[in-house]
Amino acid sequence: MNIPELAYEAIRQAIAEAGIEKKDIDLVVAGYVGGWSSEGLAPVVVMEYAGLTGKPSYRIEAACSTGSAAIKTAYDAVSSGQADIALVFGVEKMNESPTPTVVEFIGRAGNYFWEFENFGLTFPGYYALYATAYMSKYGATEEDLCRVAVKNHYYASMNPKAQFPRKITLEQCMQSRYIAWPLKLFDCSPITDGAAAIVLASEDVAEKLTDSPVWIEAIGAATGTSNLSRRDQFTSLNAATLAAKMAYKKAGIDPDNPAKYIDVAEVHDCFTIAEILAYEDLGFARRGEGYKLIREEQTYIGGKIPVNLSGGLKAKGHPLAATGVSMAAELAHQLLGKVEKGRQAPIKNGRALAHNVGGTGHYTYVTIYSLEKPRAP
Amino acid sequence: MSNQREMADQFLAQMDSFANTMKQSVGLPLLLDQKTGVALWWDQREIKLRFLISVEKTRKFFEGLAEGKLLATRCKKSGKILFPPQVDCPDDPEDEAEWVELPREGELLTYTVIYTKPYSFGHYPDYTVGIAKLTNGVQILAWVRETDPKKLRVGQKVRIEIVRRQPENYLTYEIVPVEE
């Protein structure tokens, strides 16, 4: 399947599920990072293939959080009255290039001149720098990191759309080879081809289209330094902490106990350490105690807060620009009780959270989805 | 593991050879994916990427390396030291940056050993990347001269040395563990 065929598969499903027709779409916001694939301006190729040519459109890029940035851009257009119906899609075909080339392109996504040119950092390498600092400071172990992989593979085994829909054992993860010490193969999300699409509609239009809309209640967004060396510590992502704070404030969620308000979360587990940092940056665990949350299985269904019931980036896959959009689709389905048995979270509060990080904390978007219409700002 | 760049090149040469066979037989560069059996087009166009990057405004840094000095910039008014060096002070447009020499001693904040390498680093043996905090608080990211992670620890004393990177044969800087 090529880029437009892959994107259209997601677009067609989103349009059908939203119950709209293509002619109703006022705006198309495309997420695409590319570099590793043949089409330079893939979004226009997708638009032509999908019969959307003629509509206003642009491409958004915010590294691995491109999908969430595209959603925010469409949200801004709809909430400001510039569009009634916006289509958002993200697509990536990372397997068009051989692995060392993809590793190269992603490694260049920090500060190329000062961190890649001379020192050849890779993304596993960047997150390994976080892992080393975190483990040294708080006493977390490589087993704790692997526990995240075991959980996410367990839920991916029930997700037919996952890249790796199979369970793994702690031993399998522990015995896998090092990619960037202390991170091993099973600590890393894979190189993925994938697409995702959603439809955003204004309040008036949404109420006509469906009796069960999912609302965007709040979006928090923040950025971090380009050079990793300029971060003030390596045990949390400042951008994620800031984005969470902003989203919680907008949604009226107590930042000291957000798990009480949220039924399910999709977090950016590009590497297992990233999920543990996310627990802390989002306030699901106190600083230095994120690894205990997974050790005590508190992020499985039935625990304090279920996380990554899709399988996460780790096992569902991480097609960069599609990831944030697929988090939105997954959480909408979770809130509506529409996902596969065994990985459906119990929905009590009617709220879900997406945490999507770009780069090594260069960008973070925290988006709160809700079954209830948000209060007027 | 042997040279990863050679392995990557061999892989591409193999694809090219399969495609050549197909071009001779059916006239098209079509390949079948080994895992899934799906048809793939072997791209007949290839580009090389290599950039010309301006270092005019930070030329002193590179001239400093040649003189055995490790330089950064300091904003005159705020006293803030910037590394990587930049000639504009981001916190105050009126502030002016001047060149200063960095201390060479510090401690290791974090580190990793890179086993799976990017294509353009595939010819090196496994290498360690770390971040050191110098005695004046400036943080610097570079290779660490030790590839066994068990021999390193967070907080370990290090110094920065200016070294020639081989086989390219150019000057750069490196973090070197200091015996304690």
Chai-1 contact restraints between the chains, C-beta under 6 A:
chainA,res_idxA,chainB,res_idxB,connection_type,confidence,min_distance_angstrom,max_distance_angstrom,comment,restraint_id
A,P100,B,A8,contact,1.0,0.0,6.0,A-B,restraint_1
A,P100,B,Y119,contact,1.0,0.0,6.0,A-B,restraint_2
A,P100,B,G122,contact,1.0,0.0,6.0,A-B,restraint_3
A,T101,B,Y119,contact,1.0,0.0,6.0,A-B,restraint_4
A,V103,B,P118,contact,1.0,0.0,6.0,A-B,restraint_5
A,E104,B,P118,contact,1.0,0.0,6.0,A-B,restraint_6
A,E104,B,Y119,contact,1.0,0.0,6.0,A-B,restraint_7
A,E104,B,S120,contact,1.0,0.0,6.0,A-B,restraint_8
A,G107,B,P118,contact,1.0,0.0,6.0,A-B,restraint_9
A,W114,B,P84,contact,1.0,0.0,6.0,A-B,restraint_10
A,E115,B,L141,contact,1.0,0.0,6.0,A-B,restraint_11
A,N118,B,T172,contact,1.0,0.0,6.0,A-B,restraint_12
A,F119,B,V129,contact,1.0,0.0,6.0,A-B,restraint_13
A,F119,B,W143,contact,1.0,0.0,6.0,A-B,restraint_14
A,G120,B,P118,contact,1.0,0.0,6.0,A-B,restraint_15
A,G120,B,F121,contact,1.0,0.0,6.0,A-B,restraint_16
A,L121,B,V129,contact,1.0,0.0,6.0,A-B,restraint_17
A,T122,B,I114,contact,1.0,0.0,6.0,A-B,restraint_18
A,T122,B,P118,contact,1.0,0.0,6.0,A-B,restraint_19
A,G125,B,T112,contact,1.0,0.0,6.0,A-B,restraint_20
A,G125,B,I114,contact,1.0,0.0,6.0,A-B,restraint_21
A,G125,B,V129,contact,1.0,0.0,6.0,A-B,restraint_22
A,A128,B,T112,contact,1.0,0.0,6.0,A-B,restraint_23
A,L129,B,T110,contact,1.0,0.0,6.0,A-B,restraint_24
A,L129,B,T112,contact,1.0,0.0,6.0,A-B,restraint_25
A,T132,B,T110,contact,1.0,0.0,6.0,A-B,restraint_26
A,T132,B,Y111,contact,1.0,0.0,6.0,A-B,restraint_27
A,A133,B,T110,contact,1.0,0.0,6.0,A-B,restraint_28
A,S136,B,V154,contact,1.0,0.0,6.0,A-B,restraint_29
A,Y178,B,Y115,contact,1.0,0.0,6.0,A-B,restraint_30
A,I179,B,Y115,contact,1.0,0.0,6.0,A-B,restraint_31
A,I179,B,T116,contact,1.0,0.0,6.0,A-B,restraint_32
A,A180,B,T112,contact,1.0,0.0,6.0,A-B,restraint_33
A,A180,B,I114,contact,1.0,0.0,6.0,A-B,restraint_34
A,W181,B,T112,contact,1.0,0.0,6.0,A-B,restraint_35
A,W181,B,V113,contact,1.0,0.0,6.0,A-B,restraint_36
A,W181,B,P149,contact,1.0,0.0,6.0,A-B,restraint_37
A,S229,B,I131,contact,1.0,0.0,6.0,A-B,restraint_38
A,S229,B,Q139,contact,1.0,0.0,6.0,A-B,restraint_39
A,S229,B,L141,contact,1.0,0.0,6.0,A-B,restraint_40
A,F234,B,T110,contact,1.0,0.0,6.0,A-B,restraint_41
